[in-house]
Amino acid sequence: MSEIKTTCGLDCPDACGIVSSNGNIKADTNHPTSNGALCALLNKYLPKEPRITSARVAGKEVSLEEAMNATKEALDTYAKLLWRGSGNFGVMQEITNLLFEKIEGTTTKGTLCDGAGDAGILEGREVNRVLPPEQIAKAEVVVVWGKNITVTASHLMPYLEGKEIIVIDPIKTAMAKKADIFCQIAPRSDFFMAIMLARFAHMGDFEDQEYLEEHAPDHEDFYAFTQEFRVRPILDYIGTDLNEMGQILEMIHGKKTVFLVGNGVQKYSTGHHVLQAIDALAVTLGKFGKEGCGVGFLANSKLNFKNPFTVKTTKVQKVDTPFGDFGTVLIQGGNPVASMPNSNRVIEELKKTNTIIYYGLYENETSAMADIVIPAKNFFEKEDVRLSYAHQYVAPMRKIEACDYGISEYDFTDILLQKFGFESLQSEEYYINLWLDQCEKHGDYYLSPAFQAIPYKDGFGNDGDEEFVFPDEFGDDFIKTKQFTRARKKSKKEIIIEDYWLISPKANKALNTQFQRDNKITLHPSLGFENGETINVYSEWGEHHFEIKNSEDMRADAVLITANTIGVNFLTPSIISEEGDSACYQEVKVKLKRI
């Protein structure tokens, strides 16, 4: 059997190339970013995860044809909603939009991921471009800001070798332990960190005046804005001091520097302010538009593409979806019961619907509530196209395995369109070529039409002729009303700890709620709990029991529960960010109580 090249479809920035031969997969050593290795999620956990292998209607196994007929009947109602997850990442996932446009259904807007940060980038730069890994390789200093690279972007690690590393993070990550400077800031203080660094950059003559005059002439107004914040209280709140701030600026000064920013810094109502402030710091230091410089967040992977699956439908917010307003809800490739914030609210809303259709790969909390279950195909079993939100390469996802029980998004949509009496779709190849034909061929891969070797080299905006827009306002009622309160010990049996920040990053053995999940909570040993002890964790949104894991890597004012953990979203709020229609998973403080 000849080798077939394909691409990983997991919702990960690396989007690695794969070579399949005789049923075995290995990394494509010619892929520009995967560096000849595949992660454990792909090699170890995905093959072992039990699949849904048969369709069900009302708890009874039926043929796929019967389930599709039941799906058509359920969707043939006045109020129907499509809610799509992102466990697998391919452009063909969105083809179901075409069905919902035809049947006058409702889709969602907003995101559970990066919308607030993206909004902040757009406020400053006007367009969110990828920072190519090749520019990271040319940097002399890398600032890793709220990003656990060994877990969320492991294939970037070789690009960091031999560089000076600064880590800014509430958690002492594996990268922080190797860093030249590690600043263990308070959760939700990233905005203030960026603002203070920019202020001290101006005071210490670390600014790039020539760059600012050309691309950001309002920089004096921005400096005036930074002066609105009182230095001593802000530094105390962050958990840093003037010496540490000076060390960071000294290390960056005069050197090619990139900032790699994680998703967690913007999981708040004010998340857009954070990314705009970090961008403003980089602009102040002249670290945009130059070789070996830039800010890398989650970029717009569809930038400059004409998306054939963009439709005009009624939309509702994804973060606090009102499932109960709909007679039928189609849940595609997601597990909202566990992955959406405020699980109690999600469960109660879903109970109000007449019919829940679950179309996916694995059994989970949502499939357990479903009236109709349709088995999907995974990305090895169908054709697709993979974009990346962290690099510029576009790759075909080719079928390398057969599956006799699942159905692809293309076939699912086409069959239902025909059952409703609408015209059939164009061929699958037609849609795939619509994407690839917009790209420039690059060996076995393609380049995004938005690719710029040195992003923002000529300036900001779509055409590179705009100036950077600095932040000029900031308000945050949450900090004023949710101040941290120290633990109070009533007895050896009962320890009540009030108002600890919840941090919910990605886990290294899971992708969202797929694969390995546990019920662990990590906290600082000074809080007085024992390893393995089960405690009750609660917030105003709900509660759940978790097992203690102590770690000196934690701050004493925060707890960590990874995003895949069973029950974590009983604690999180279903509030929407001020900008970007994004979830605010970390806009919450929790209490701990010994059982």
VOLUM-177020 format. One record per residue (C-alpha): residue in one letter; y, z, x. Coordinates in nm, 2 decimals. Layout:
# residues N
   res       c2       c3       c1
     A        Y        Z        X
...
# end
This chain:
# residues 595
   res       c2       c3       c1
     M     0.00     0.00     0.00
     S     0.34    -0.09     0.14
     E     0.61     0.16     0.18
     I     0.87     0.20    -0.09
     K     1.21     0.35    -0.03
     T     1.37     0.57    -0.30
     T     1.61     0.86    -0.32
     C     1.59     1.23    -0.43
     G     1.73     1.28    -0.78
     L     1.77     1.66    -0.77
     D     2.12     1.78    -0.85
     C     2.22     1.84    -0.49
     P     2.50     1.69    -0.27
     D     2.26     1.57     0.00
     A     2.10     1.29    -0.21
     C     1.84     1.23     0.06
     G     1.65     0.91     0.12
     I     1.28     0.91     0.08
     V     0.99     0.68     0.19
     S     0.68     0.68    -0.02
     S     0.35     0.55     0.13
     N     0.01     0.59    -0.04
     G     0.13     0.87    -0.27
     N     0.29     1.07     0.01
     I     0.66     1.11     0.06
     K     0.86     1.18     0.37
     A     1.23     1.16     0.47
     D     1.38     0.82     0.54
     T     1.49     0.86     0.90
     N     1.73     0.57     0.85
     H     1.92     0.74     0.56
     P     2.27     0.82     0.68
     T     2.27     1.19     0.58
     S     1.92     1.33     0.54
     N     1.86     1.37     0.91
     G     1.49     1.30     0.88
     A     1.39     1.60     0.67
     L     1.33     1.69     0.31
     C     1.40     2.03     0.16
     A     1.14     2.28     0.02
     L     1.26     2.21    -0.34
     L     1.13     1.85    -0.31
     N     0.83     1.91    -0.08
     K     0.70     2.24    -0.21
     Y     0.84     2.34    -0.55
     L     0.88     2.02    -0.75
     P     0.51     1.91    -0.70
     K     0.38     2.25    -0.82
     E     0.61     2.29    -1.12
     P     0.40     2.25    -1.44
     R     0.51     1.96    -1.65
     I     0.54     1.90    -2.03
     T     0.26     1.65    -2.08
     S     0.25     1.60    -2.45
     A     0.50     1.57    -2.74
     R     0.52     1.84    -3.01
     V     0.66     1.86    -3.36
     A     0.68     2.20    -3.53
     G     0.46     2.35    -3.26
     K     0.18     2.09    -3.30
     E     0.09     1.84    -3.04
     V     0.14     1.48    -3.16
     S     0.16     1.14    -3.02
     L     0.48     1.02    -2.85
     E     0.52     0.77    -3.13
     E     0.50     1.04    -3.40
     A     0.75     1.25    -3.20
     M     0.99     0.96    -3.17
     N     0.97     0.90    -3.55
     A     1.05     1.27    -3.61
     T     1.34     1.24    -3.37
     K     1.48     0.94    -3.55
     E     1.45     1.12    -3.88
     A     1.62     1.43    -3.74
     L     1.91     1.22    -3.60
     D     1.96     1.04    -3.92
     T     2.19     1.31    -4.04
     Y     2.56     1.35    -4.07
     A     2.62     1.60    -3.79
     K     2.42     1.54    -3.46
     L     2.50     1.65    -3.11
     L     2.39     1.54    -2.77
     W     2.39     1.81    -2.50
     R     2.29     1.69    -2.15
     G     2.20     1.90    -1.85
     S     2.20     1.79    -1.48
     G     1.87     1.91    -1.33
     N     1.81     1.55    -1.22
     F     2.10     1.33    -1.11
     G     2.09     0.96    -1.18
     V     2.33     0.72    -1.35
     M     2.07     0.62    -1.61
     Q     2.07     0.97    -1.75
     E     2.39     0.88    -1.94
     I     2.24     0.58    -2.12
     T     2.17     0.80    -2.42
     N     2.55     0.79    -2.47
     L     2.50     0.44    -2.61
     L     2.27     0.57    -2.88
     F     2.51     0.84    -2.99
     E     2.80     0.60    -3.01
     K     2.59     0.38    -3.24
     I     2.47     0.66    -3.47
     E     2.82     0.82    -3.47
     G     2.70     1.14    -3.30
     T     2.90     1.39    -3.10
     T     2.88     1.44    -2.73
     T     3.03     1.71    -2.50
     K     3.32     1.73    -2.26
     G     3.38     1.96    -1.97
     T     3.13     2.10    -1.72
     L     2.93     2.40    -1.62
     C     2.99     2.32    -1.26
     D     3.30     2.21    -1.08
     G     3.57     2.11    -1.33
     A     3.82     2.37    -1.24
     G     3.81     2.29    -0.87
     D     3.83     1.92    -0.95
     A     4.14     1.97    -1.17
     G     4.31     2.16    -0.88
     I     4.24     1.87    -0.64
     L     4.38     1.62    -0.88
     E     4.69     1.83    -0.92
     G     4.75     1.81    -0.55
     R     4.60     1.48    -0.43
     E     4.58     1.29    -0.77
     V     4.24     1.16    -0.68
     N     3.93     1.34    -0.56
     R     3.77     1.15    -0.27
     V     3.45     1.22    -0.07
     L     3.50     1.36     0.28
     P     3.25     1.15     0.47
     P     3.00     1.34     0.68
     E     3.10     1.13     0.97
     Q     3.44     1.30     0.97
     I     3.27     1.64     0.97
     A     3.08     1.53     1.28
     K     3.41     1.45     1.46
     A     3.57     1.79     1.38
     E     3.61     2.06     1.64
     V     3.65     2.34     1.40
     V     3.48     2.38     1.06
     V     3.60     2.63     0.80
     V     3.32     2.71     0.57
     W     3.49     2.86     0.26
     G     3.27     3.01    -0.01
     K     2.99     2.77     0.07
     N     2.63     2.88     0.16
     I     2.55     2.56     0.35
     T     2.19     2.66     0.44
     V     2.11     2.67     0.07
     T     2.34     2.42    -0.10
     A     2.39     2.15     0.17
     S     2.12     2.21     0.44
     H     2.15     1.85     0.57
     L     2.50     1.92     0.69
     M     2.37     2.17     0.94
     P     2.33     1.92     1.23
     Y     2.70     1.81     1.18
     L     2.81     2.16     1.26
     E     2.63     2.20     1.59
     G     2.86     2.28     1.89
     K     3.17     2.34     1.67
     E     3.38     2.65     1.63
     I     3.29     2.80     1.29
     I     3.51     3.01     1.06
     V     3.34     3.15     0.75
     I     3.54     3.29     0.46
     D     3.31     3.44     0.20
     P     3.25     3.76     0.00
     I     2.88     3.75     0.12
     K     2.77     3.76     0.48
     T     2.56     3.44     0.46
     A     2.33     3.31     0.73
     M     2.62     3.08     0.85
     A     2.86     3.38     0.86
     K     2.62     3.57     1.09
     K     2.66     3.28     1.34
     A     3.03     3.22     1.29
     D     3.30     3.27     1.55
     I     3.52     3.43     1.28
     F     3.38     3.58     0.96
     C     3.63     3.70     0.70
     Q     3.45     3.89     0.43
     I     3.71     3.86     0.16
     A     3.71     4.02    -0.19
     P     3.56     3.81    -0.47
     R     3.82     3.61    -0.66
     S     4.08     3.64    -0.38
     D     4.05     3.29    -0.23
     F     4.38     3.17    -0.38
     F     4.56     3.46    -0.21
     M     4.38     3.39     0.12
     A     4.49     3.03     0.12
     I     4.85     3.12     0.02
     M     4.88     3.39     0.29
     L     4.74     3.16     0.56
     A     4.99     2.89     0.46
     R     5.27     3.15     0.47
     F     5.18     3.27     0.81
     A     5.13     2.92     0.94
     H     5.50     2.85     0.85
     M     5.61     3.18     1.01
     G     5.40     3.12     1.33
     D     5.50     2.75     1.37
     F     5.15     2.63     1.31
     E     5.28     2.37     1.06
     D     5.25     2.00     1.13
     Q     5.61     1.91     1.07
     E     5.58     1.54     1.13
     Y     5.29     1.51     0.88
     L     5.47     1.72     0.62
     E     5.79     1.51     0.63
     E     5.59     1.20     0.57
     H     5.33     1.31     0.31
     A     5.46     1.64     0.17
     P     5.84     1.67     0.18
     D     5.84     1.96    -0.07
     H     5.68     2.19     0.19
     E     5.99     2.41     0.21
     D     5.97     2.48    -0.16
     F     5.60     2.57    -0.11
     Y     5.69     2.81     0.16
     A     5.94     2.97    -0.08
     F     5.66     3.00    -0.33
     T     5.43     3.18    -0.08
     Q     5.71     3.43    -0.03
     E     5.68     3.55    -0.39
     F     5.36     3.73    -0.29
     R     5.39     4.07    -0.12
     V     5.21     4.07     0.21
     R     5.07     4.42     0.24
     P     4.92     4.46    -0.12
     I     4.78     4.11    -0.10
     L     4.61     4.15     0.24
     D     4.47     4.48     0.11
     Y     4.34     4.31    -0.20
     I     4.18     4.03     0.00
     G     4.03     4.28     0.25
     T     4.18     4.13     0.57
     D     4.47     4.20     0.80
     L     4.74     4.02     1.00
     N     4.52     4.01     1.31
     E     4.24     3.83     1.14
     M     4.48     3.59     0.98
     G     4.63     3.52     1.31
     Q     4.29     3.46     1.47
     I     4.20     3.20     1.21
     L     4.53     3.01     1.26
     E     4.50     3.02     1.64
     M     4.15     2.88     1.63
     I     4.25     2.59     1.40
     H     4.58     2.51     1.57
     G     4.58     2.18     1.76
     K     4.22     2.10     1.68
     K     4.04     1.86     1.44
     T     3.95     2.08     1.15
     V     3.76     2.03     0.82
     F     3.73     2.27     0.54
     L     3.40     2.28     0.35
     V     3.46     2.45     0.02
     G     3.19     2.58    -0.21
     N     3.16     2.58    -0.59
     G     3.19     2.96    -0.62
     V     3.55     2.98    -0.53
     Q     3.65     2.81    -0.86
     K     3.42     2.98    -1.11
     Y     3.72     3.15    -1.26
     S     3.98     3.08    -1.53
     T     4.23     3.02    -1.24
     G     3.98     2.81    -1.04
     H     4.21     2.51    -1.03
     H     4.47     2.71    -0.84
     V     4.22     2.79    -0.57
     L     4.14     2.43    -0.47
     Q     4.51     2.33    -0.49
     A     4.60     2.62    -0.27
     I     4.33     2.54    -0.01
     D     4.44     2.18    -0.01
     A     4.80     2.30     0.04
     L     4.69     2.50     0.34
     A     4.52     2.20     0.49
     V     4.83     1.98     0.43
     T     5.05     2.25     0.58
     L     4.84     2.24     0.90
     G     4.83     1.86     0.90
     K     4.45     1.84     0.84
     F     4.44     1.55     0.60
     G     4.43     1.18     0.66
     K     4.32     1.21     1.03
     E     4.00     1.17     1.21
     G     3.78     1.48     1.21
     C     4.00     1.64     0.94
     G     3.99     1.70     0.56
     V     3.88     1.92     0.28
     G     3.53     1.86     0.14
     F     3.45     1.99    -0.21
     L     3.25     1.82    -0.48
     A     3.40     1.48    -0.51
     N     3.41     1.24    -0.80
     S     3.09     1.03    -0.74
     K     3.19     0.78    -1.00
     L     3.54     0.71    -0.86
     N     3.63     0.34    -0.88
     F     3.31     0.26    -1.07
     K     3.32     0.09    -1.41
     N     3.07     0.30    -1.60
     P     2.88     0.10    -1.87
     F     2.78     0.43    -2.04
     T     3.14     0.55    -2.11
     V     3.17     0.57    -2.49
     K     3.41     0.67    -2.76
     T     3.26     0.96    -2.95
     T     3.38     1.28    -3.10
     K     3.34     1.55    -2.83
     V     3.31     1.93    -2.83
     Q     3.34     2.16    -2.53
     K     3.03     2.20    -2.32
     V     3.11     2.56    -2.21
     D     3.11     2.71    -2.55
     T     2.93     2.44    -2.75
     P     2.93     2.52    -3.12
     F     2.57     2.43    -3.17
     G     2.57     2.59    -3.52
     D     2.81     2.32    -3.65
     F     2.54     2.06    -3.62
     G     2.23     1.98    -3.82
     T     2.05     1.83    -3.53
     V     2.10     1.90    -3.16
     L     1.94     1.68    -2.89
     I     1.91     1.87    -2.56
     Q     1.84     1.63    -2.27
     G     1.74     1.74    -1.93
     G     1.88     2.09    -1.95
     N     1.81     2.45    -2.04
     P     2.13     2.58    -2.21
     V     1.97     2.90    -2.34
     A     1.94     3.01    -1.97
     S     2.19     2.80    -1.79
     M     2.50     2.82    -2.02
     P     2.72     3.13    -2.00
     N     2.68     3.40    -2.27
     S     2.32     3.35    -2.35
     N     2.34     3.58    -2.66
     R     2.60     3.34    -2.81
     V     2.40     3.03    -2.72
     I     2.08     3.17    -2.88
     E     2.26     3.27    -3.20
     E     2.43     2.93    -3.23
     L     2.10     2.74    -3.18
     K     1.93     2.94    -3.45
     K     2.19     2.80    -3.70
     T     2.08     2.44    -3.65
     N     1.82     2.27    -3.86
     T     1.65     2.08    -3.58
     I     1.65     2.12    -3.20
     I     1.51     1.83    -3.00
     Y     1.42     1.91    -2.64
     Y     1.38     1.61    -2.42
     G     1.29     1.72    -2.06
     L     1.04     1.78    -1.79
     Y     0.95     2.15    -1.80
     E     0.89     2.43    -2.04
     N     1.17     2.69    -2.05
     E     1.37     2.91    -2.28
     T     1.52     2.62    -2.46
     S     1.20     2.42    -2.51
     A     1.05     2.74    -2.66
     M     1.32     2.72    -2.94
     A     1.27     2.35    -3.00
     D     1.14     2.19    -3.32
     I     1.06     1.86    -3.14
     V     0.96     1.83    -2.78
     I     0.96     1.50    -2.59
     P     0.82     1.48    -2.24
     A     1.05     1.30    -1.99
     K     0.97     1.11    -1.67
     N     1.09     1.24    -1.34
     F     1.28     1.04    -1.09
     F     0.97     0.92    -0.91
     E     0.84     0.76    -1.23
     K     1.13     0.53    -1.33
     E     1.41     0.32    -1.19
     D     1.76     0.46    -1.14
     V     2.06     0.47    -0.91
     R     2.18     0.78    -0.72
     L     2.54     0.86    -0.65
     S     2.65     1.15    -0.44
     Y     2.94     1.40    -0.48
     A     2.93     1.48    -0.11
     H     2.89     1.15     0.07
     Q     2.98     0.78     0.02
     Y     2.63     0.64     0.00
     V     2.48     0.49    -0.32
     A     2.10     0.44    -0.33
     P     1.84     0.29    -0.56
     M     1.59     0.52    -0.71
     R     1.27     0.32    -0.73
     K     0.96     0.40    -0.92
     I     0.68     0.51    -0.69
     E     0.44     0.68    -0.93
     A     0.30     0.61    -1.27
     C     0.33     0.85    -1.57
     D     0.13     0.79    -1.89
     Y     0.28     1.07    -2.09
     G     0.66     1.08    -2.03
     I     0.93     0.85    -2.14
     S     1.24     0.73    -1.94
     E     1.59     0.77    -2.07
     Y     1.62     0.39    -2.09
     D     1.30     0.36    -2.31
     F     1.40     0.67    -2.52
     T     1.73     0.51    -2.60
     D     1.60     0.16    -2.66
     I     1.32     0.27    -2.89
     L     1.56     0.49    -3.10
     L     1.82     0.21    -3.13
     Q     1.55    -0.02    -3.26
     K     1.43     0.24    -3.51
     F     1.78     0.27    -3.64
     G     1.80    -0.11    -3.68
     F     2.05    -0.17    -3.40
     E     2.03    -0.44    -3.13
     S     1.81    -0.36    -2.84
     L     1.95    -0.27    -2.50
     Q     1.99    -0.52    -2.22
     S     1.71    -0.50    -1.96
     E     1.68    -0.19    -1.74
     E     1.75    -0.41    -1.44
     Y     2.07    -0.53    -1.59
     Y     2.22    -0.18    -1.61
     I     2.10    -0.08    -1.26
     N     2.26    -0.40    -1.12
     L     2.58    -0.32    -1.30
     W     2.61    -0.02    -1.07
     L     2.48    -0.16    -0.75
     D     2.68    -0.48    -0.78
     Q     3.00    -0.28    -0.76
     C     2.90    -0.15    -0.41
     E     2.90    -0.30    -0.07
     K     2.55    -0.33     0.09
     H     2.49    -0.10     0.38
     G     2.14    -0.16     0.52
     D     1.89    -0.03     0.27
     Y     2.17     0.16     0.10
     Y     2.51     0.09    -0.05
     L     2.87     0.21    -0.01
     S     3.07     0.35    -0.30
     P     3.36     0.13    -0.40
     A     3.58     0.44    -0.35
     F     3.48     0.48     0.02
     Q     3.75     0.54     0.27
     A     3.64     0.61     0.63
     I     3.93     0.84     0.67
     P     4.03     0.96     0.32
     Y     4.40     0.98     0.25
     K     4.49     0.82     0.58
     D     4.79     0.64     0.42
     G     4.88     0.91     0.17
     F     4.77     1.06    -0.16
     G     4.72     0.91    -0.50
     N     4.50     0.62    -0.60
     D     4.69     0.37    -0.39
     G     4.77     0.61    -0.10
     D     5.14     0.59    -0.17
     E     5.19     0.93    -0.33
     E     5.31     1.26    -0.18
     F     5.10     1.58    -0.20
     V     5.20     1.81    -0.48
     F     5.21     2.18    -0.38
     P     5.13     2.47    -0.62
     D     5.44     2.63    -0.76
     E     5.32     2.88    -1.01
     F     5.04     3.13    -1.05
     G     4.95     3.39    -1.32
     D     4.64     3.60    -1.35
     D     4.61     3.86    -1.62
     F     4.24     3.92    -1.54
     I     4.32     4.10    -1.21
     K     4.57     4.32    -1.39
     T     4.33     4.43    -1.66
     K     4.00     4.45    -1.46
     Q     4.07     4.66    -1.16
     F     3.78     4.78    -0.96
     T     3.68     5.14    -1.03
     R     3.48     5.34    -0.77
     A     3.13     5.48    -0.86
     R     3.11     5.82    -1.02
     K     2.80     6.02    -0.96
     K     2.70     6.25    -1.25
     S     2.36     6.35    -1.11
     K     2.08     6.23    -0.90
     K     1.92     6.07    -1.20
     E     2.23     5.89    -1.34
     I     2.47     5.68    -1.14
     I     2.72     5.48    -1.33
     I     2.91     5.22    -1.14
     E     3.20     5.05    -1.32
     D     3.35     4.71    -1.29
     Y     3.18     4.53    -1.00
     W     3.24     4.17    -0.95
     L     2.94     3.94    -1.04
     I     2.87     3.67    -0.78
     S     2.62     3.40    -0.90
     P     2.55     3.14    -0.63
     K     2.26     2.89    -0.60
     A     1.92     3.01    -0.49
     N     1.72     2.86    -0.21
     K     1.40     2.83    -0.41
     A     1.54     2.70    -0.73
     L     1.77     2.43    -0.88
     N     1.96     2.57    -1.17
     T     1.68     2.71    -1.38
     Q     1.41     2.49    -1.24
     F     1.13     2.61    -1.00
     Q     1.11     2.97    -0.86
     R     1.29     3.23    -1.06
     D     1.29     3.61    -1.04
     N     1.49     3.91    -1.18
     K     1.65     4.04    -0.86
     I     2.00     4.18    -0.81
     T     2.14     4.23    -0.46
     L     2.39     4.50    -0.38
     H     2.52     4.72    -0.10
     P     2.29     5.01    -0.01
     S     2.59     5.25    -0.02
     L     2.57     5.24    -0.40
     G     2.27     5.47    -0.39
     F     1.99     5.26    -0.55
     E     1.64     5.22    -0.41
     N     1.48     4.88    -0.33
     G     1.25     4.78    -0.61
     E     1.42     5.01    -0.86
     T     1.49     4.85    -1.20
     I     1.84     4.90    -1.34
     N     2.03     4.80    -1.65
     V     2.32     4.56    -1.58
     Y     2.57     4.51    -1.85
     S     2.91     4.36    -1.93
     E     3.10     4.31    -2.25
     W     2.90     4.00    -2.31
     G     2.55     4.14    -2.29
     E     2.30     4.32    -2.07
     H     1.97     4.27    -1.89
     H     1.73     4.46    -1.66
     F     1.71     4.36    -1.29
     E     1.52     4.47    -0.98
     I     1.73     4.61    -0.69
     K     1.74     4.44    -0.35
     N     1.97     4.62    -0.11
     S     2.15     4.43     0.16
     E     2.42     4.51     0.42
     D     2.54     4.16     0.37
     M     2.71     4.26     0.05
     R     3.06     4.40    -0.01
     A     3.05     4.74    -0.19
     D     3.26     4.60    -0.48
     A     3.03     4.32    -0.58
     V     2.68     4.24    -0.69
     L     2.49     3.92    -0.64
     I     2.26     3.76    -0.90
     T     2.16     3.40    -0.82
     A     2.22     3.14    -1.09
     N     1.85     3.08    -1.14
     T     1.77     3.45    -1.21
     I     1.61     3.53    -1.55
     G     1.87     3.69    -1.77
     V     2.18     3.65    -1.55
     N     2.38     3.46    -1.82
     F     2.34     3.75    -2.07
     L     2.62     3.89    -1.86
     T     2.86     3.59    -1.83
     P     3.15     3.49    -2.06
     S     3.17     3.16    -2.25
     I     3.54     3.12    -2.16
     I     3.69     2.80    -2.04
     S     3.90     2.75    -1.73
     E     4.27     2.70    -1.77
     E     4.23     2.35    -1.63
     G     3.93     2.13    -1.60
     D     3.73     2.24    -1.90
     S     3.49     2.43    -1.68
     A     3.27     2.74    -1.71
     C     3.39     3.07    -1.56
     Y     3.06     3.23    -1.46
     Q     3.22     3.48    -1.22
     E     3.51     3.58    -1.45
     V     3.33     3.90    -1.52
     K     3.28     4.25    -1.39
     V     2.96     4.43    -1.46
     K     2.84     4.79    -1.48
     L     2.51     4.93    -1.34
     K     2.31     5.21    -1.49
     R     1.99     5.37    -1.37
     I     1.72     5.35    -1.64
# end
